[in-house]
Amino acid sequence: MDAVLTEEQQALAEAAQALAASGLVDARTTLDGGDVPARPTEDLFDGFNGLGIDEQDGGAGGSLIDLAIVARELGRTVCPTPWVSHQLALQAAVAAGVDVGEGLSPGARWVLSTGGLVRDAATATHAVTVTGDELAVAPVLDVTLHAPMDRTRSIGELTLGAPSVTAATGGRAGVSRARALVAAGLCGTGLGAIERAIGHATQREQFGKVIGVFQGVSHQLAEAWTHVELAWSLALYACWATEEGAGDAAAAVDAATAKAGNAAIYAAERGMQVHGGIGITWEADPHLFLRRAMADDAWLGGAREAERSLGQALLTG
């Protein structure tokens, strides 16, 4: 694995960053009861749908790392879009050898379900369900929405029709791909929380100085940044190992999941603390990052489950 992003990948990150630039504003709109803006979701589906899927299969080409780069940028601004859920579902289906042509068609909104409540249920047209190692694709007939922790994205129970496609194997591999991408998004959320805190710490003055010069503030953010950067390295390796079928792919995904979940929550909590009293108010933004971090950490199994899996693997050799 090349640990340095290529020029093309850096350009991809910049393009995704530009599309996600309004994410925080859009997140605030949804939090205050407004509708999710059509953009940047439309632009994401127009430009990046099927990223990480071979062009011969109808995808946009590229690798799982490319997809992780976009997921990270969307997490960085807590962008309220179902695009990530759709890509996770596509990747899970591809891993099981399922034709995803229908999922790449305009208007398709797939979601991934491993049981229980499903993320981005409100806009779902099809669900990729995984039970054990079995995978199926079925149309969504009805949705019962629930109140989500992360109010920028819906969550609910799905009533499904008869599966249109099934696969006896590949479900676990598909979920592993999805978990690696969730870890990448968590890295973005952690980074976004730190960036917002830095912005506040370099403007807010106390005792005649900006508060960022005080070690009690700067050291918290520096430590949070090191955790997030380590998580990002683990997420990139997990994507590469999963796509290449490396022998340590399962452990790599567990490590990335564990570190990214913990790092994102830690960064969001530190960001909230740096903001002081205003940091816990509805009007301020820090809680948006904490909500996203906690919700995504619980998506497809969180840090604790990943740590338990790693521990069991070490004990059993």
C-alpha positions in Angstrom: 0.0 0.0 0.0 1.2 3.5 -0.9 0.7 5.6 2.3 0.8 8.9 0.3 -2.3 10.1 -1.6 -1.7 10.5 -5.3 -2.3 13.8 -7.1 -5.6 12.4 -8.5 -6.7 11.5 -4.9 -5.7 14.9 -3.6 -7.8 16.4 -6.4 -10.7 14.1 -5.5 -10.4 15.3 -1.9 -10.5 18.9 -3.0 -13.6 18.3 -5.2 -15.4 16.5 -2.4 -14.4 19.3 0.0 -16.0 21.8 -2.3 -19.2 19.9 -2.6 -19.4 19.4 1.1 -18.6 23.0 1.9 -22.2 23.8 2.7 -22.6 20.7 4.9 -22.6 22.4 8.3 -25.0 25.1 7.1 -27.3 22.3 5.7 -26.9 20.3 8.9 -28.1 23.3 10.9 -31.1 23.7 8.5 -32.2 20.1 9.2 -31.6 20.5 12.9 -34.0 23.5 13.0 -36.7 21.6 11.2 -36.0 22.5 7.6 -35.8 20.1 4.7 -32.5 18.6 3.6 -31.2 20.7 0.7 -31.2 19.0 -2.7 -27.6 19.9 -3.1 -24.9 18.7 -2.5 -26.7 15.3 -2.7 -27.6 15.7 -6.3 -24.0 16.7 -7.2 -22.6 13.8 -5.3 -24.8 11.3 -7.1 -24.1 13.0 -10.4 -20.3 13.1 -10.0 -19.4 10.3 -7.6 -22.1 7.6 -7.7 -20.5 4.2 -8.0 -17.0 5.4 -7.0 -14.9 2.3 -6.1 -16.8 0.1 -8.6 -15.3 -1.0 -11.9 -16.4 0.9 -14.9 -17.1 -2.3 -16.7 -19.7 -3.0 -14.0 -21.3 0.4 -14.5 -19.4 2.2 -11.7 -17.2 5.3 -11.8 -14.0 3.4 -11.3 -11.4 4.1 -8.6 -10.7 2.3 -5.4 -12.2 1.8 -1.9 -9.6 4.4 -0.7 -11.0 6.9 -3.2 -14.4 6.3 -1.7 -13.0 6.7 1.8 -11.6 10.1 0.8 -15.0 11.4 -0.2 -16.6 9.9 2.9 -14.1 11.7 5.1 -14.8 15.0 3.6 -18.6 14.6 4.1 -18.0 13.6 7.7 -15.8 16.7 8.1 -18.8 19.0 7.7 -21.5 16.6 9.0 -23.1 16.9 5.6 -26.7 15.6 5.7 -26.8 13.3 2.7 -27.8 9.7 2.0 -25.0 9.4 -0.5 -22.7 7.5 2.0 -25.3 5.0 2.9 -26.0 4.3 -0.8 -22.3 3.7 -1.5 -22.0 1.4 1.5 -24.9 -0.7 0.2 -23.4 -0.8 -3.3 -20.0 -1.9 -1.9 -21.6 -4.6 0.2 -23.5 -6.0 -2.8 -20.4 -5.8 -5.1 -18.4 -7.8 -2.5 -21.0 -10.6 -2.7 -20.8 -10.6 -6.5 -24.2 -9.0 -7.0 -25.0 -6.9 -10.1 -25.6 -3.4 -8.9 -26.8 -1.9 -12.1 -30.2 -1.0 -10.7 -28.5 0.7 -7.8 -26.5 2.9 -10.2 -29.6 4.1 -12.0 -30.9 7.7 -11.4 -33.1 8.0 -8.4 -32.0 4.8 -6.7 -31.3 5.1 -3.0 -30.0 1.9 -1.5 -29.3 1.4 2.2 -27.4 -1.4 4.1 -29.3 -3.3 6.8 -27.8 -5.8 9.2 -30.9 -5.9 11.4 -32.7 -3.3 13.5 -32.9 0.3 12.6 -31.5 1.5 9.3 -29.6 4.7 8.6 -31.1 7.1 5.9 -34.3 5.1 5.8 -36.5 8.0 4.7 -35.2 8.1 1.2 -34.5 4.4 0.7 -35.8 2.7 -2.4 -34.0 -0.7 -1.8 -32.2 -2.4 1.1 -29.2 -4.6 0.9 -29.8 -7.0 3.8 -27.1 -9.1 5.4 -27.8 -12.1 7.6 -24.7 -14.1 8.5 -22.9 -14.5 5.2 -26.1 -14.3 3.1 -27.0 -11.1 1.2 -30.1 -10.0 -0.5 -31.4 -6.9 -2.3 -35.1 -6.1 -1.8 -37.4 -3.1 -2.5 -38.5 -0.9 0.3 -42.3 -0.9 0.7 -42.8 1.1 3.8 -40.7 3.0 6.4 -41.4 3.7 10.1 -39.1 6.6 11.1 -37.7 7.0 14.6 -36.1 10.0 16.3 -32.4 9.9 15.5 -29.5 11.0 17.7 -27.9 12.6 14.6 -30.8 14.7 13.3 -29.1 15.4 10.0 -29.8 11.8 8.8 -33.0 9.8 9.2 -33.2 6.4 10.9 -36.1 3.9 10.8 -37.5 0.4 10.3 -38.1 -0.9 6.8 -40.8 -3.1 5.4 -39.4 -4.9 2.5 -40.8 -6.7 -0.5 -39.5 -10.0 -2.0 -35.8 -10.0 -2.7 -34.9 -9.4 -6.3 -31.3 -10.6 -5.9 -29.8 -13.0 -3.4 -26.3 -14.3 -2.7 -25.4 -17.2 -0.4 -22.0 -15.9 0.4 -20.1 -12.6 0.6 -22.3 -10.8 3.1 -19.6 -10.6 5.8 -17.1 -9.3 3.2 -19.6 -6.7 2.2 -20.1 -5.5 5.8 -16.3 -5.3 6.3 -16.1 -2.9 3.3 -18.9 -0.8 4.7 -17.3 -0.7 8.2 -14.0 0.5 6.7 -15.8 3.4 5.0 -17.8 4.3 8.1 -14.4 4.6 9.9 -13.2 7.0 7.2 -16.3 9.1 7.7 -15.7 9.2 11.5 -12.2 10.4 10.9 -13.7 13.4 9.0 -16.1 14.1 11.8 -13.3 14.1 14.3 -11.2 16.4 12.1 -14.2 18.8 11.5 -14.8 19.1 15.3 -11.1 19.9 15.8 -11.1 22.5 13.0 -14.2 24.2 14.5 -12.6 24.3 17.9 -9.4 25.8 16.5 -11.4 28.5 14.8 -13.0 29.3 18.1 -9.8 29.1 20.1 -8.0 31.5 17.7 -10.8 34.2 18.0 -12.1 33.9 21.6 -10.1 36.1 24.0 -9.7 35.8 27.7 -7.2 37.6 30.0 -6.1 39.7 27.0 -5.1 36.7 24.9 -6.8 34.3 22.5 -7.5 31.2 24.4 -5.6 29.0 22.0 -2.3 30.1 23.4 -3.1 28.4 26.7 -1.8 24.9 27.0 -4.9 23.7 28.7 -6.7 24.4 25.4 -4.0 23.7 22.8 -2.9 20.4 24.3 -6.4 19.0 24.2 -6.8 19.8 20.5 -3.3 18.5 19.7 -4.0 15.2 21.4 -7.4 14.9 19.6 -5.7 15.5 16.3 -3.1 12.8 16.9 -5.9 10.3 17.6 -7.8 11.3 14.5 -4.7 11.1 12.3 -3.9 7.6 13.6 -7.5 6.5 12.9 -7.2 7.9 9.4 -4.1 5.8 8.7 -5.9 2.7 10.0 -8.9 3.4 7.9 -6.9 3.8 4.8 -5.1 0.5 5.4 -8.4 -1.2 6.2 -9.8 -0.1 2.9 -6.7 -1.3 1.0 -6.5 -4.6 2.9 -10.2 -5.3 2.4 -10.1 -4.6 -1.3 -6.9 -6.5 -1.9 -8.0 -9.5 0.2 -5.1 -9.3 2.6 -4.8 -11.9 5.3 -5.1 -9.3 8.1 -8.1 -7.5 6.5 -10.6 -8.4 9.2 -8.2 -7.3 12.0 -7.5 -4.1 10.0 -11.2 -3.2 9.8 -11.7 -3.9 13.5 -8.7 -1.7 14.4 -9.9 1.1 12.2 -13.5 0.9 13.6 -12.3 0.9 17.1 -9.9 3.8 16.7 -12.0 5.9 14.5 -15.1 5.6 16.8 -13.1 6.5 19.9 -11.1 9.2 18.2 -14.1 11.0 16.7 -16.1 11.0 20.0 -13.0 12.2 21.9 -12.4 15.0 19.4 -16.0 16.1 19.4 -16.0 16.1 23.2 -12.8 18.1 23.3 -14.2 20.5 20.8 -17.3 21.1 22.9 -15.2 21.7 26.0 -12.9 24.2 24.2 -16.0 26.2 23.2 -16.8 26.6 26.9 -20.4 27.2 28.1 -21.7 28.0 24.6 -20.4 24.6 23.4 -23.3 22.7 25.0 -26.0 25.0 23.6 -28.4 24.2 20.7 -27.3 27.3 18.9 -23.7 26.3 18.7 -22.3 23.7 16.3 -20.2 21.4 18.5 -23.1 19.1 19.4 -23.6 18.4 15.7 -20.2 16.7 15.5 -20.8 14.8 18.8 -24.2 13.5 17.5 -22.6 12.4 14.2 -19.7 10.8 15.9 -21.8 8.8 18.4 -24.3 7.8 15.8 -21.7 6.6 13.3 -19.8 4.8 16.0 -22.9 2.7 16.6 -23.4 2.1 12.9 -22.6 -1.5 11.9 -21.1 -2.2 15.2 -19.1 0.3 17.2 -15.7 0.7 18.8 -16.5 -1.6 21.8 -17.6 -4.5 19.5 -14.5 -4.0 17.4 -12.2 -4.0 20.4 -13.9 -7.2 21.7 -13.3 -8.8 18.3 -9.7 -7.8 18.3 -9.2 -9.2 21.8 -10.8 -12.5 20.9 -8.6 -12.8 17.8 -5.5 -12.2 19.9 -6.5 -14.7 22.6 -7.3 -17.4 20.1 -4.2 -16.8 18.0 
